[in-house]
Amino acid sequence: MYDIEKSLGFLLSKAYQRGWALFMEEFEAFEITPPQFGLLSFLWQQDGLTQVELSEISQIDRTTIGGLIDRLEKAGLVERHPHPQDRRKHLIRLTAKGKEMQAPLSNAALQVSARFTVGLNESDVNELIRMLTILRGEKRVYERPI
């Protein structure tokens, strides 16, 4: 008989739900969602990416990424700037406020990770990351089916 409580899909889904809930608790005061934090993190690594580049590195489809950027822009964390070589594109740049949020948001993310992995030692966490990286597969944008 199939044991749903020991199935990989069920366990990954429940772990994801728990991680999301912990993240939302920690980030409630910042009014930031996990996907918004992810985009900010990529911009902290390399500011001035295009929307397409952000979509590719974050593996978020282009339609969804536009809405995320809109909300970050409305919050005053990023701005769209015309691309110097291509009038059809915009560079997404951090504002001063977006740059100032790096330390407090990164610290909050570390707190979430610590809470999420409280029952694991460092070796376990590294092994979990290794295995999830394999399961993630190739790095490509996961477009939503039409």
C-alpha positions in Angstrom: 0.0 0.0 0.0 1.2 3.5 -0.9 2.3 5.4 2.2 1.5 9.0 1.4 3.2 10.3 4.6 6.5 8.9 3.4 6.2 9.9 -0.3 8.7 12.4 -1.6 6.1 14.7 -3.1 4.1 14.9 0.1 7.2 15.5 2.3 8.6 18.2 -0.1 5.2 19.9 -0.2 4.8 19.9 3.6 8.4 21.1 4.0 7.8 23.9 1.5 4.6 24.9 3.4 6.4 25.0 6.7 9.3 27.0 5.2 6.9 29.5 3.7 5.1 29.9 7.0 8.3 30.5 8.9 9.5 33.0 6.3 6.2 34.9 6.5 6.4 35.1 10.3 9.9 36.5 10.2 9.3 38.8 7.3 5.9 40.1 8.3 7.3 43.4 9.6 9.1 44.0 6.3 6.0 43.3 4.1 8.1 41.2 1.8 7.1 37.8 0.3 9.6 35.0 -0.4 9.6 35.6 -4.1 10.2 39.3 -3.6 13.1 38.5 -1.3 14.5 36.2 -3.9 14.5 38.9 -6.5 16.1 41.4 -4.2 18.8 38.8 -3.3 19.7 38.4 -7.0 19.8 42.2 -7.4 22.1 42.5 -4.3 24.4 40.1 -6.1 24.2 42.0 -9.4 22.2 45.2 -9.7 20.9 46.4 -13.0 19.6 43.1 -14.5 16.9 43.1 -17.1 13.5 41.6 -16.4 14.4 38.7 -18.7 17.7 38.1 -16.9 15.9 38.1 -13.5 13.3 35.7 -14.9 16.1 33.3 -16.0 18.2 33.3 -12.9 15.2 33.1 -10.5 13.5 30.5 -12.6 10.2 32.5 -12.4 8.2 32.9 -15.6 8.2 36.3 -17.3 4.6 37.1 -16.5 5.0 36.5 -12.8 8.3 38.4 -12.6 6.6 41.5 -14.0 4.1 41.6 -11.2 6.9 41.0 -8.6 8.9 43.9 -10.0 5.8 46.1 -10.0 5.2 45.4 -6.3 8.9 46.0 -5.4 8.8 49.2 -7.4 5.6 50.3 -5.6 7.3 49.6 -2.3 10.2 51.9 -3.3 12.8 49.1 -3.4 13.6 49.0 -7.1 13.2 51.2 -10.2 13.1 50.5 -13.9 15.6 52.4 -16.0 15.8 52.4 -19.8 18.4 50.0 -21.2 21.2 52.0 -22.9 21.4 49.7 -26.0 17.9 48.3 -26.3 14.8 50.6 -26.0 12.5 47.6 -25.5 14.3 46.6 -22.3 14.6 48.1 -18.8 17.2 47.6 -16.2 15.9 46.8 -12.8 18.0 48.8 -10.2 17.9 48.8 -6.5 16.9 52.1 -4.9 18.7 53.4 -1.8 15.9 51.9 0.3 16.4 48.6 -1.5 20.1 48.6 -0.8 19.5 49.5 2.8 17.2 46.5 3.2 20.0 44.0 2.4 21.4 43.6 5.9 18.1 43.3 7.8 16.4 41.1 5.3 19.5 38.8 4.9 19.7 38.5 8.7 16.0 37.6 8.8 16.5 35.0 6.1 19.4 33.5 8.2 17.0 33.3 11.2 14.4 31.5 9.1 17.0 29.0 7.8 18.1 28.4 11.4 14.5 27.8 12.6 13.7 25.6 9.6 16.7 23.3 10.0 16.8 23.3 13.8 16.8 19.5 14.0 19.7 19.1 11.5 23.4 19.5 12.0 25.6 21.4 9.5 26.5 18.2 7.6 22.8 17.3 7.3 22.0 20.8 6.0 24.8 20.6 3.4 23.6 17.1 2.3 20.0 18.3 2.0 21.2 21.3 -0.1 23.2 18.9 -2.3 20.3 16.6 -2.9 17.8 19.3 -3.5 20.1 20.9 -6.0 20.1 17.6 -7.9 16.3 17.3 -7.7 16.0 20.9 -8.9 17.5 19.8 -12.2 18.8 22.1 -14.9 18.5 25.8 -14.3 15.9 27.0 -16.6 12.7 29.0 -16.4 9.7 27.0 -15.6 7.0 28.5 -17.8 3.5 27.9 -16.8 1.6 25.6 -19.2 -1.0 27.4 -21.3 
